[in-house]
Amino acid sequence: MYDTRLTGTWRSDKRRTTREILARRDIPAGKSRAKLIEIFGKLTLRYTRTRCHSTFDGSTEARPLRIVAKDADSVVVIGTAPLSDDDLIYHVHFEGPFTRSGQPRYYWVSVGGFREYFRRVEKRRPTTR
């Protein structure tokens, strides 16, 4: 199974994920919450048809993935967690607004009781002068 909505490069969205963490009452304010927030915004994921390439702090890994289900708003992926060797099943939920080509600009996944957001990294067009 294949889904073009996932294909491309995505970066952890620190601003949106921080809003999610700050809105939760079960994550107390303090140093531990600040350390948690500091993690986000550094992970870049590039999805191809069969692999996920993850880059964090200058280190890149490529791992196999397989889409096993999809609907109008999401896909279910079986793969290996970025930055570890843990096999996992994760549910990717797409959100708009959408790009000019109709692709979603954001997605989120559940991470330990809250959502981590990712935003699509657009290909830059060369400027002509």
FIKOLZA-1660 file (N, C-alpha, C; in steps of 0.1 Angstrom, whole numbers, plus 5000, padded with zeros to 4 digits):
% residues 129
   i   px   py   pz ch aa at
   1 5009 4988 5000  A  M  N
   1 5000 5000 5000  A  M CA
   1 5009 5012 5000  A  M  C
   2 5004 5023 4994  A  Y  N
   2 5012 5035 4992  A  Y CA
   2 5003 5047 4994  A  Y  C
   3 5008 5058 4999  A  D  N
   3 5001 5071 5001  A  D CA
   3 5010 5082 4999  A  D  C
   4 5007 5090 4988  A  T  N
   4 5015 5102 4985  A  T CA
   4 5015 5113 4995  A  T  C
   5 5005 5113 5004  A  R  N
   5 5004 5124 5014  A  R CA
   5 5016 5123 5023  A  R  C
   6 5021 5112 5026  A  L  N
   6 5033 5110 5035  A  L CA
   6 5046 5113 5028  A  L  C
   7 5047 5110 5015  A  T  N
   7 5060 5112 5008  A  T CA
   7 5065 5126 5009  A  T  C
   8 5078 5127 5011  A  G  N
   8 5084 5140 5012  A  G CA
   8 5091 5142 5025  A  G  C
   9 5095 5155 5028  A  T  N
   9 5103 5158 5040  A  T CA
   9 5094 5165 5050  A  T  C
  10 5095 5161 5062  A  W  N
  10 5088 5167 5073  A  W CA
  10 5097 5171 5085  A  W  C
  11 5094 5181 5092  A  R  N
  11 5103 5186 5103  A  R CA
  11 5094 5187 5115  A  R  C
  12 5099 5182 5127  A  S  N
  12 5092 5184 5139  A  S CA
  12 5089 5199 5142  A  S  C
  13 5076 5201 5144  A  D  N
  13 5071 5215 5146  A  D CA
  13 5071 5219 5161  A  D  C
  14 5082 5225 5165  A  K  N
  14 5083 5228 5180  A  K CA
  14 5072 5237 5185  A  K  C
  15 5068 5247 5177  A  R  N
  15 5058 5257 5182  A  R CA
  15 5045 5250 5184  A  R  C
  16 5040 5242 5175  A  R  N
  16 5027 5235 5177  A  R CA
  16 5028 5224 5188  A  R  C
  17 5039 5217 5188  A  T  N
  17 5041 5207 5199  A  T CA
  17 5041 5213 5213  A  T  C
  18 5048 5224 5214  A  T  N
  18 5049 5232 5226  A  T CA
  18 5035 5236 5231  A  T  C
  19 5027 5241 5222  A  R  N
  19 5014 5245 5226  A  R CA
  19 5006 5233 5231  A  R  C
  20 5008 5222 5225  A  E  N
  20 5001 5209 5229  A  E CA
  20 5006 5206 5244  A  E  C
  21 5018 5206 5246  A  I  N
  21 5024 5203 5259  A  I CA
  21 5019 5213 5270  A  I  C
  22 5020 5226 5267  A  L  N
  22 5016 5236 5277  A  L CA
  22 5001 5235 5280  A  L  C
  23 4993 5230 5271  A  A  N
  23 4978 5229 5273  A  A CA
  23 4975 5218 5282  A  A  C
  24 4984 5208 5285  A  R  N
  24 4981 5197 5293  A  R CA
  24 4983 5199 5307  A  R  C
  25 4974 5196 5316  A  R  N
  25 4976 5198 5330  A  R CA
  25 4983 5186 5337  A  R  C
  26 4985 5175 5330  A  D  N
  26 4992 5164 5335  A  D CA
  26 5007 5164 5333  A  D  C
  27 5012 5175 5326  A  I  N
  27 5026 5177 5325  A  I CA
  27 5030 5189 5333  A  I  C
  28 5035 5188 5345  A  P  N
  28 5037 5199 5354  A  P CA
  28 5047 5209 5349  A  P  C
  29 5045 5221 5352  A  A  N
  29 5055 5232 5348  A  A CA
  29 5068 5229 5356  A  A  C
  30 5079 5234 5350  A  G  N
  30 5092 5232 5357  A  G CA
  30 5103 5228 5348  A  G  C
  31 5114 5223 5353  A  K  N
  31 5125 5220 5345  A  K CA
  31 5123 5208 5337  A  K  C
  32 5115 5198 5342  A  S  N
  32 5113 5186 5333  A  S CA
  32 5105 5189 5321  A  S  C
  33 5095 5198 5322  A  R  N
  33 5087 5202 5311  A  R CA
  33 5095 5210 5301  A  R  C
  34 5104 5219 5306  A  A  N
  34 5112 5227 5298  A  A CA
  34 5122 5218 5290  A  A  C
  35 5128 5207 5297  A  K  N
  35 5136 5198 5290  A  K CA
  35 5129 5190 5279  A  K  C
  36 5117 5186 5282  A  L  N
  36 5108 5179 5272  A  L CA
  36 5106 5188 5260  A  L  C
  37 5103 5200 5262  A  I  N
  37 5100 5210 5251  A  I CA
  37 5113 5212 5242  A  I  C
  38 5124 5212 5249  A  E  N
  38 5137 5214 5242  A  E CA
  38 5140 5204 5231  A  E  C
  39 5135 5192 5233  A  I  N
  39 5137 5181 5224  A  I CA
  39 5131 5183 5210  A  I  C
  40 5120 5190 5209  A  F  N
  40 5112 5191 5197  A  F CA
  40 5118 5202 5188  A  F  C
  41 5115 5200 5175  A  G  N
  41 5120 5209 5164  A  G CA
  41 5133 5205 5158  A  G  C
  42 5139 5194 5163  A  K  N
  42 5152 5190 5158  A  K CA
  42 5152 5178 5148  A  K  C
  43 5141 5171 5148  A  L  N
  43 5140 5159 5140  A  L CA
  43 5134 5162 5126  A  L  C
  44 5141 5157 5116  A  T  N
  44 5136 5158 5102  A  T CA
  44 5134 5144 5097  A  T  C
  45 5122 5141 5091  A  L  N
  45 5119 5128 5086  A  L CA
  45 5116 5130 5071  A  L  C
  46 5123 5121 5063  A  R  N
  46 5120 5121 5048  A  R CA
  46 5115 5107 5045  A  R  C
  47 5102 5107 5040  A  Y  N
  47 5096 5095 5036  A  Y CA
  47 5096 5092 5021  A  Y  C
  48 5100 5080 5018  A  T  N
  48 5099 5075 5004  A  T CA
  48 5088 5064 5004  A  T  C
  49 5087 5058 4993  A  R  N
  49 5077 5047 4992  A  R CA
  49 5079 5036 5002  A  R  C
  50 5091 5033 5005  A  T  N
  50 5094 5021 5014  A  T CA
  50 5103 5024 5026  A  T  C
  51 5108 5036 5027  A  R  N
  51 5118 5039 5038  A  R CA
  51 5115 5053 5045  A  R  C
  52 5119 5054 5057  A  C  N
  52 5119 5066 5064  A  C CA
  52 5133 5070 5068  A  C  C
  53 5138 5082 5063  A  H  N
  53 5151 5087 5066  A  H CA
  53 5150 5097 5077  A  H  C
  54 5156 5094 5089  A  S  N
  54 5154 5104 5100  A  S CA
  54 5168 5110 5103  A  S  C
  55 5167 5124 5105  A  T  N
  55 5179 5131 5108  A  T CA
  55 5177 5139 5121  A  T  C
  56 5186 5137 5130  A  F  N
  56 5186 5143 5143  A  F CA
  56 5200 5147 5147  A  F  C
  57 5202 5159 5151  A  D  N
  57 5216 5164 5154  A  D CA
  57 5227 5160 5145  A  D  C
  58 5224 5160 5132  A  G  N
  58 5234 5157 5122  A  G CA
  58 5236 5143 5118  A  G  C
  59 5229 5134 5125  A  S  N
  59 5230 5120 5123  A  S CA
  59 5217 5115 5115  A  S  C
  60 5219 5108 5104  A  T  N
  60 5208 5103 5096  A  T CA
  60 5208 5088 5095  A  T  C
  61 5196 5083 5097  A  E  N
  61 5194 5068 5096  A  E CA
  61 5182 5066 5086  A  E  C
  62 5183 5055 5079  A  A  N
  62 5172 5051 5070  A  A CA
  62 5167 5037 5074  A  A  C
  63 5154 5037 5076  A  R  N
  63 5147 5025 5081  A  R CA
  63 5135 5021 5072  A  R  C
  64 5133 5008 5070  A  P  N
  64 5121 5004 5062  A  P CA
  64 5108 5007 5069  A  P  C
  65 5098 5010 5061  A  L  N
  65 5084 5012 5066  A  L CA
  65 5074 5006 5056  A  L  C
  66 5062 5004 5062  A  R  N
  66 5052 4999 5054  A  R CA
  66 5039 5005 5058  A  R  C
  67 5031 5010 5049  A  I  N
  67 5018 5015 5052  A  I CA
  67 5008 5004 5051  A  I  C
  68 5000 5002 5062  A  V  N
  68 4992 4990 5063  A  V CA
  68 4977 4994 5062  A  V  C
  69 4974 5007 5064  A  A  N
  69 4960 5011 5064  A  A CA
  69 4960 5026 5061  A  A  C
  70 4949 5031 5055  A  K  N
  70 4947 5045 5053  A  K CA
  70 4932 5048 5052  A  K  C
  71 4929 5061 5055  A  D  N
  71 4916 5066 5053  A  D CA
  71 4917 5081 5049  A  D  C
  72 4906 5088 5049  A  A  N
  72 4907 5102 5043  A  A CA
  72 4916 5111 5051  A  A  C
  73 4918 5108 5064  A  D  N
  73 4926 5118 5072  A  D CA
  73 4939 5112 5078  A  D  C
  74 4942 5099 5075  A  S  N
  74 4954 5094 5082  A  S CA
  74 4959 5081 5075  A  S  C
  75 4971 5077 5080  A  V  N
  75 4977 5064 5075  A  V CA
  75 4982 5057 5087  A  V  C
  76 4983 5044 5087  A  V  N
  76 4989 5036 5097  A  V CA
  76 5002 5030 5091  A  V  C
  77 5013 5032 5099  A  V  N
  77 5026 5028 5094  A  V CA
  77 5032 5018 5104  A  V  C
  78 5038 5007 5098  A  I  N
  78 5046 4998 5106  A  I CA
  78 5061 5001 5102  A  I  C
  79 5069 5003 5112  A  G  N
  79 5083 5006 5109  A  G CA
  79 5091 5006 5122  A  G  C
  80 5103 5011 5122  A  T  N
  80 5112 5012 5133  A  T CA
  80 5112 5026 5138  A  T  C
  81 5112 5028 5151  A  A  N
  81 5112 5042 5156  A  A CA
  81 5124 5049 5152  A  A  C
  82 5123 5062 5148  A  P  N
  82 5135 5069 5145  A  P CA
  82 5144 5070 5158  A  P  C
  83 5157 5069 5156  A  L  N
  83 5167 5070 5167  A  L CA
  83 5167 5058 5177  A  L  C
  84 5160 5047 5174  A  S  N
  84 5160 5035 5182  A  S CA
  84 5158 5023 5173  A  S  C
  85 5158 5011 5179  A  D  N
  85 5156 4999 5172  A  D CA
  85 5142 4993 5175  A  D  C
  86 5134 5001 5182  A  D  N
  86 5120 4996 5186  A  D CA
  86 5111 4995 5174  A  D  C
  87 5105 4983 5171  A  D  N
  87 5095 4982 5161  A  D CA
  87 5082 4988 5166  A  D  C
  88 5075 4995 5158  A  L  N
  88 5063 5001 5163  A  L CA
  88 5053 5003 5151  A  L  C
  89 5040 5005 5156  A  I  N
  89 5029 5008 5147  A  I CA
  89 5025 5023 5151  A  I  C
  90 5025 5032 5141  A  Y  N
  90 5021 5045 5144  A  Y CA
  90 5011 5050 5135  A  Y  C
  91 5002 5058 5140  A  H  N
  91 4991 5064 5133  A  H CA
  91 4994 5078 5130  A  H  C
  92 4995 5082 5117  A  V  N
  92 4998 5095 5113  A  V CA
  92 4985 5102 5109  A  V  C
  93 4982 5113 5116  A  H  N
  93 4970 5121 5113  A  H CA
  93 4973 5134 5106  A  H  C
  94 4968 5135 5094  A  F  N
  94 4971 5147 5085  A  F CA
  94 4961 5158 5089  A  F  C
  95 4967 5171 5088  A  E  N
  95 4959 5183 5090  A  E CA
  95 4962 5193 5079  A  E  C
  96 4953 5202 5076  A  G  N
  96 4955 5213 5067  A  G CA
  96 4960 5225 5075  A  G  C
  97 4962 5236 5069  A  P  N
  97 4958 5239 5055  A  P CA
  97 4967 5230 5045  A  P  C
  98 4963 5230 5033  A  F  N
  98 4969 5221 5023  A  F CA
  98 4978 5230 5014  A  F  C
  99 4988 5223 5008  A  T  N
  99 4997 5230 4998  A  T CA
  99 4989 5233 4985  A  T  C
 100 4995 5240 4976  A  R  N
 100 4989 5242 4963  A  R CA
 100 4986 5230 4956  A  R  C
 101 4995 5219 4958  A  S  N
 101 4993 5207 4951  A  S CA
 101 4983 5197 4958  A  S  C
 102 4977 5202 4969  A  G  N
 102 4967 5195 4976  A  G CA
 102 4972 5186 4987  A  G  C
 103 4985 5187 4990  A  Q  N
 103 4991 5179 5001  A  Q CA
 103 4989 5185 5014  A  Q  C
 104 4988 5177 5025  A  P  N
 104 4986 5183 5038  A  P CA
 104 4999 5190 5043  A  P  C
 105 4998 5201 5050  A  R  N
 105 5010 5208 5055  A  R CA
 105 5015 5203 5069  A  R  C
 106 5006 5196 5076  A  Y  N
 106 5009 5191 5089  A  Y CA
 106 5005 5177 5091  A  Y  C
 107 5011 5170 5100  A  Y  N
 107 5006 5158 5106  A  Y CA
 107 5010 5157 5121  A  Y  C
 108 5003 5149 5128  A  W  N
 108 5007 5146 5142  A  W CA
 108 5006 5131 5145  A  W  C
 109 5014 5127 5155  A  V  N
 109 5014 5114 5160  A  V CA
 109 5014 5114 5175  A  V  C
 110 5008 5104 5181  A  S  N
 110 5007 5104 5196  A  S CA
 110 5021 5100 5201  A  S  C
 111 5026 5107 5211  A  V  N
 111 5039 5104 5218  A  V CA
 111 5036 5105 5233  A  V  C
 112 5036 5093 5239  A  G  N
 112 5035 5093 5253  A  G CA
 112 5024 5101 5259  A  G  C
 113 5012 5102 5254  A  G  N
 113 5001 5109 5259  A  G CA
 113 4998 5123 5254  A  G  C
 114 5007 5128 5245  A  F  N
 114 5004 5140 5238  A  F CA
 114 5008 5139 5224  A  F  C
 115 5005 5149 5216  A  R  N
 115 5008 5149 5202  A  R CA
 115 5021 5156 5198  A  R  C
 116 5029 5150 5189  A  E  N
 116 5040 5157 5183  A  E CA
 116 5036 5161 5169  A  E  C
 117 5037 5173 5166  A  Y  N
 117 5034 5178 5153  A  Y CA
 117 5046 5179 5143  A  Y  C
 118 5043 5177 5131  A  F  N
 118 5053 5178 5120  A  F CA
 118 5048 5187 5109  A  F  C
 119 5056 5195 5103  A  R  N
 119 5052 5203 5092  A  R CA
 119 5060 5199 5079  A  R  C
 120 5053 5200 5068  A  R  N
 120 5060 5196 5055  A  R CA
 120 5070 5207 5052  A  R  C
 121 5082 5202 5048  A  V  N
 121 5092 5211 5043  A  V CA
 121 5091 5212 5028  A  V  C
 122 5087 5224 5024  A  E  N
 122 5085 5227 5010  A  E CA
 122 5098 5228 5002  A  E  C
 123 5098 5223 4990  A  K  N
 123 5109 5224 4981  A  K CA
 123 5110 5239 4978  A  K  C
 124 5122 5245 4979  A  R  N
 124 5123 5259 4975  A  R CA
 124 5125 5260 4960  A  R  C
 125 5118 5270 4955  A  R  N
 125 5119 5272 4940  A  R CA
 125 5131 5282 4938  A  R  C
 126 5139 5280 4928  A  P  N
 126 5149 5290 4926  A  P CA
 126 5144 5303 4922  A  P  C
 127 5149 5314 4927  A  T  N
 127 5145 5327 4923  A  T CA
 127 5152 5332 4911  A  T  C
 128 5145 5339 4902  A  T  N
 128 5150 5345 4890  A  T CA
 128 5150 5360 4892  A  T  C
 129 5161 5365 4888  A  R  N
 129 5162 5380 4889  A  R CA
 129 5161 5387 4876  A  R  C
% end
